[in-house]
Amino acid sequence: MTIELYNDGNHKCFSFENIVSSHGVQSNQFLIVDGGHAALIDPGGDLTYPSLYEHLSQEIMVKDLDFVIASHQDPDIVSSLSHWIAGTDCQIVVPAVWERFIPHLCRSAKVKEMEKRLVAIPDKGMVLRIGDSQLVAIPAHYLHSEGNFQFYDPVSKILFSGDLGASFVDGDDAGEPVADFAGHVSTMTDFHRRFMASNKILRLWVNMVRELDPESIVPQHGRPFRDRQVIGEFMSWLEDLQCGIDLMTQDDYRLPRRTGVW
């Protein structure tokens, strides 16, 4: 399903949701178009590629993609890399810390071509130009990947937040904006406790994003936040959330019980 997130006639943002069903984790892919230029964020893997290509072709000339962007290295983010190298003339944008690992997702025949087109995002972030607009890569390290970025579109004021804010809901509900934050929390809690590094990191992120003041936050999994009050509640929830190493004790680091000689 294609969802139009923003459209002023020249600048457009799309989310592609539930284009593959019954396989793997539900995930969203994102397209930003400005004039005749376009960037695809977190395109997914082989499961996603055929359907995503078909959906993209209804909006743009896919071969002319300017950028395919990966927020981090996970399979549901960018394991379809070889297809995009073969099928488009795009540049591949990845966090610098994953620059030497990303080739492992690429067929050997395409590695040299990929390396020629690779753009590495430095730890402090960077700005990409898409047509007459900009896309800002902002640091989101350890949320959840140690080399992780989110992407802010200043025209639409949408923050594409990757795994932060992810929820696990029925597929048909994934595109519906969150209206009742308190009722939504249960769909996020277990994931964030396990996959986010620590409350300290969450608080640093909240401080940064409050300066940005996005009008929408759209995660890679599940439902978007498209209401300022809900976004405020989300930020406050993150500030108080104990997660990752905050929850670890010695009980989590004990040798398995012996069942024989080992």
C-alpha positions as CSV (number, residue, x, y, z in Angstrom):
1,M,0.0,0.0,0.0
2,T,1.3,3.5,-0.9
3,I,0.5,6.2,1.6
4,E,1.1,9.9,0.6
5,L,2.6,11.6,3.6
6,Y,3.1,15.0,2.0
7,N,2.5,16.7,-1.4
8,D,2.8,20.3,-2.2
9,G,2.9,19.7,-6.0
10,N,6.7,19.6,-6.3
11,H,7.9,18.0,-3.1
12,K,6.4,14.6,-2.1
13,C,6.9,12.0,0.6
14,F,5.5,8.5,0.4
15,S,5.4,5.5,2.7
16,F,5.1,2.0,1.4
17,E,3.5,-0.3,4.0
18,N,2.5,-4.0,4.0
19,I,3.7,-4.5,0.5
20,V,4.8,-8.0,1.6
21,S,2.6,-10.0,3.9
22,S,3.0,-13.1,6.0
23,H,6.9,-13.0,5.8
24,G,9.3,-11.5,8.3
25,V,8.7,-8.3,10.4
26,Q,6.3,-5.7,9.1
27,S,8.3,-2.8,7.8
28,N,7.8,0.5,6.0
29,Q,9.9,1.9,3.2
30,F,10.0,5.7,2.3
31,L,10.4,7.7,-0.9
32,I,11.1,11.5,-1.0
33,V,10.6,13.2,-4.4
34,D,11.6,16.8,-5.2
35,G,11.0,17.8,-8.9
36,G,12.7,15.1,-11.0
37,H,14.9,13.8,-8.1
38,A,14.2,11.1,-5.6
39,A,15.7,9.3,-2.6
40,L,14.6,5.9,-1.2
41,I,15.1,5.3,2.5
42,D,15.5,1.8,4.0
43,P,14.4,-0.2,1.0
44,G,14.5,-3.6,2.7
45,G,15.5,-7.0,1.4
46,D,14.7,-9.5,-1.3
47,L,11.3,-10.1,0.1
48,T,10.4,-6.5,-0.4
49,Y,12.2,-5.6,-3.6
50,P,9.7,-6.8,-6.4
51,S,6.7,-5.2,-4.8
52,L,8.5,-2.1,-3.8
53,Y,9.9,-1.6,-7.3
54,E,6.4,-1.9,-8.7
55,H,5.0,0.7,-6.3
56,L,7.9,3.0,-6.9
57,S,7.4,2.8,-10.7
58,Q,4.0,4.4,-10.2
59,E,5.6,7.5,-8.7
60,I,9.0,7.9,-10.4
61,M,11.4,6.5,-13.1
62,V,13.1,4.0,-10.8
63,K,16.3,3.9,-12.8
64,D,16.8,7.6,-12.1
65,L,16.8,7.3,-8.3
66,D,19.4,9.7,-6.9
67,F,19.9,7.9,-3.6
68,V,19.2,4.6,-1.9
69,I,19.8,5.3,1.8
70,A,20.3,2.9,4.7
71,S,19.9,4.0,8.3
72,H,22.0,1.1,9.4
73,Q,23.0,-2.4,8.3
74,D,20.1,-4.8,9.2
75,P,18.7,-7.2,6.6
76,D,15.3,-5.5,6.7
77,I,17.0,-2.2,5.9
78,V,19.2,-2.8,2.9
79,S,19.9,-6.5,2.1
80,S,18.4,-5.9,-1.4
81,L,21.4,-3.7,-2.2
82,S,22.6,-5.7,-5.3
83,H,19.2,-5.1,-7.0
84,W,19.4,-1.3,-6.6
85,I,23.0,-1.2,-7.9
86,A,22.0,-3.3,-10.9
87,G,18.7,-1.6,-11.6
88,T,19.4,2.1,-11.0
89,D,22.2,4.7,-11.2
90,C,21.8,5.7,-7.6
91,Q,24.4,6.5,-5.0
92,I,24.3,4.3,-2.0
93,V,24.3,6.2,1.3
94,V,25.3,4.3,4.5
95,P,26.7,5.2,8.0
96,A,30.5,5.4,7.8
97,V,30.9,2.8,10.6
98,W,29.2,0.2,8.4
99,E,31.0,1.2,5.2
100,R,33.3,-1.9,5.3
101,F,30.5,-4.3,6.2
102,I,27.9,-3.3,3.7
103,P,29.7,-5.0,0.8
104,H,28.8,-8.4,2.4
105,L,25.2,-7.7,1.4
106,C,26.2,-7.2,-2.2
107,R,26.8,-9.9,-4.9
108,S,30.5,-10.2,-5.6
109,A,30.1,-9.1,-9.2
110,K,28.6,-5.8,-8.0
111,V,31.0,-4.9,-5.1
112,K,33.3,-2.7,-7.2
113,E,30.4,-0.8,-8.7
114,M,28.9,-0.3,-5.2
115,E,32.2,1.0,-3.9
116,K,32.3,3.6,-6.6
117,R,28.9,4.8,-5.7
118,L,29.1,4.7,-1.9
119,V,28.5,7.8,0.2
120,A,29.5,7.3,3.9
121,I,27.7,9.4,6.5
122,P,30.1,10.7,9.1
123,D,29.2,10.2,12.8
124,K,28.1,13.8,13.2
125,G,25.6,13.5,10.3
126,M,25.4,15.3,6.9
127,V,23.0,17.0,4.5
128,L,22.0,15.4,1.2
129,R,20.6,17.5,-1.7
130,I,17.5,16.1,-3.4
131,G,16.5,18.4,-6.2
132,D,16.0,21.9,-4.7
133,S,15.5,20.4,-1.2
134,Q,17.7,18.9,1.5
135,L,17.5,15.7,3.5
136,V,19.3,15.9,6.9
137,A,21.0,12.7,8.3
138,I,20.9,13.2,12.1
139,P,22.8,11.0,14.6
140,A,20.7,8.2,16.3
141,H,23.6,6.0,17.4
142,Y,22.7,3.1,19.6
143,L,19.0,3.5,18.8
144,H,19.3,0.6,18.1
145,S,22.4,0.2,16.0
146,E,25.8,1.5,17.1
147,G,26.1,3.2,13.8
148,N,22.6,4.6,13.1
149,F,21.0,7.6,11.5
150,Q,17.5,9.1,11.1
151,F,16.5,11.4,8.3
152,Y,14.7,14.7,8.6
153,D,12.9,16.4,5.6
154,P,12.7,20.1,6.4
155,V,10.1,20.7,3.7
156,S,7.5,18.3,5.0
157,K,8.9,18.5,8.6
158,I,8.8,14.7,8.8
159,L,11.4,12.8,10.8
160,F,12.0,9.3,9.5
161,S,13.0,7.7,12.8
162,G,14.0,4.1,11.8
163,D,13.5,1.7,14.7
164,L,12.9,4.4,17.3
165,G,9.1,4.6,17.8
166,A,8.6,1.2,16.1
167,S,5.4,-0.6,17.0
168,F,4.1,-4.0,16.2
169,V,0.4,-3.9,15.2
170,D,-1.9,-5.7,12.8
171,G,-0.8,-5.0,9.3
172,D,-4.0,-3.2,8.4
173,D,-3.4,-0.7,11.2
174,A,0.3,0.1,10.4
175,G,-0.5,3.2,8.4
176,E,-3.0,4.7,10.8
177,P,-1.5,7.6,12.9
178,V,-1.4,7.2,16.6
179,A,-4.3,9.0,18.2
180,D,-4.3,7.5,21.7
181,F,-0.7,7.4,22.9
182,A,-1.5,5.7,26.2
183,G,-3.3,2.9,24.4
184,H,-0.4,2.6,21.9
185,V,2.4,2.2,24.4
186,S,1.9,-1.6,24.9
187,T,2.8,-2.1,21.2
188,M,6.2,-0.5,21.6
189,T,7.4,-1.3,25.1
190,D,8.9,-4.7,24.8
191,F,10.8,-3.8,21.6
192,H,12.2,-0.6,23.0
193,R,13.3,-2.2,26.2
194,R,15.2,-4.8,24.3
195,F,16.6,-2.9,21.3
196,M,17.4,0.6,22.6
197,A,20.7,0.9,24.4
198,S,20.0,3.0,27.5
199,N,17.9,5.7,29.0
200,K,20.9,8.1,28.8
201,I,20.9,7.7,25.0
202,L,17.2,8.2,24.7
203,R,17.4,11.5,26.7
204,L,20.2,12.8,24.5
205,W,18.1,12.0,21.4
206,V,15.0,13.7,22.9
207,N,17.0,16.9,23.6
208,M,18.2,17.0,20.0
209,V,14.8,16.3,18.4
210,R,13.0,18.9,20.6
211,E,15.2,21.5,18.9
212,L,14.2,20.1,15.5
213,D,10.4,20.2,16.4
214,P,9.1,17.8,13.7
215,E,5.5,17.8,12.8
216,S,5.5,14.0,12.1
217,I,7.7,11.1,13.3
218,V,7.4,8.1,11.0
219,P,9.1,4.9,12.1
220,Q,10.2,2.0,10.0
221,H,7.8,-0.4,11.7
222,G,4.2,0.2,12.6
223,R,2.2,3.4,13.1
224,P,3.4,7.0,12.6
225,F,3.1,10.0,15.0
226,R,1.4,12.8,13.2
227,D,0.0,15.0,16.0
228,R,2.1,17.4,18.1
229,Q,0.5,16.3,21.4
230,V,1.2,12.7,20.6
231,I,4.8,13.5,19.6
232,G,5.2,15.3,23.0
233,E,3.8,12.3,24.9
234,F,6.2,10.0,22.9
235,M,9.2,12.2,23.9
236,S,8.2,12.2,27.5
237,W,7.7,8.4,27.5
238,L,11.2,7.9,26.1
239,E,12.8,10.2,28.7
240,D,11.5,7.9,31.5
241,L,12.0,4.6,29.7
242,Q,14.5,2.2,31.3
243,C,15.9,-0.1,28.5
244,G,18.9,-2.0,27.3
245,I,21.8,-1.9,29.7
246,D,19.7,-0.2,32.3
247,L,17.8,-3.5,32.8
248,M,20.8,-5.9,32.8
249,T,22.0,-7.6,36.0
250,Q,24.3,-10.4,36.9
251,D,21.5,-12.9,36.3
252,D,21.7,-12.0,32.6
253,Y,25.4,-13.0,32.6
254,R,25.5,-16.5,34.0
255,L,26.9,-19.7,32.5
256,P,24.2,-22.1,31.1
257,R,23.4,-25.0,33.5
258,R,25.6,-27.9,32.7
259,T,23.9,-30.9,31.2
260,G,27.0,-33.0,30.7
261,V,30.7,-32.3,29.9
262,W,31.5,-29.1,28.1
